[in-house]
């Protein structure tokens, strides 16, 4: 598969192959190419913001923890949609 999907890392391709054979799993990624490949094969795929939303909805961690974690990701240069991040930070930082 690697020659066909040269622009997707071997680690990401291994996730894709695993998901092909395990229909009850989903992939969490921010990689655009992997997302597209998964969508083409009906593999559920989500990003880190979705995962954080699920933790928030289920009360797994506190809002302040989520806000701190998101700010840390942004500070470290993770590419995340600015507007979506701002909305979550405002919600999670509300008194």
Protein Blocks (a to p, Z undefined) as FASTA:
>chain_A
ZZmmmmbcfklmmmmmmmmmmmkbccddfbfklmmmmmmnopacddfklmmmmmmmnoma
cfklmmmmmmmmmmnopacdfklmmmmmmmmmpZZ
